[in-house]
Amino acid sequence: MKTYTRQKLTFDQFLQQCPEEGLYELIDGEIVEVRATRNHDDVANFILFGFNDEIRRLNLNYVVNNTAVFKTITANGIEQGRKPDVSVIDKDTWRSNRSTYSALEEPIQLAVEVTSTNWEDDYIDKLDEYQRLGITEYWIVDYLAIGLREYLGNPKVPAVFVFLLDAERKYQRTLFSGSERIVSRSFPELALTADQILTS
């Protein structure tokens, strides 16, 4: 990861100063480039295309992409700019101002993070921020099985975690692995297994 700023930035300043080329997040007031391996991208793209197929098949009112950035707030009140590996967004929200930069301040429908070496961001920081923002559904796709044993079991196995907001606006976690079909609130007819995603 490369850091581009010295002074702490707000979300609005991040949008103004963010380089046009490449993908970036605002983390603790600094612009940070987000880079991924080809394997990571393959897994994220497999999910994106799977969601897109469902949106088209069922004519769902969603947009799916891998470029959307939205503002989250940490427990300490710090503004962050997060860019999930896959974002599912209500189409009306997305199209409300199509000429603007792809940054949102309202919760999206579903965020997917594919874990990499900074896995703690996905399991701890983003989990808290996405829950705080009110993102209905959050997936962590740990194809490398690099999270903690308390999540992945012992021995650790690659897994897809689906977090759903409950009535108290707290995430409830379900682990999917092997041939188990992923159960999604946003895509109830989705016919993907954990293995299909994890080995894509």
Order of alpha helices (4+ residues) and beta strands (2+ residues): alpha-beta-beta-alpha-beta-beta-beta-beta-alpha-beta-beta-alpha-beta-alpha-beta-beta-alpha
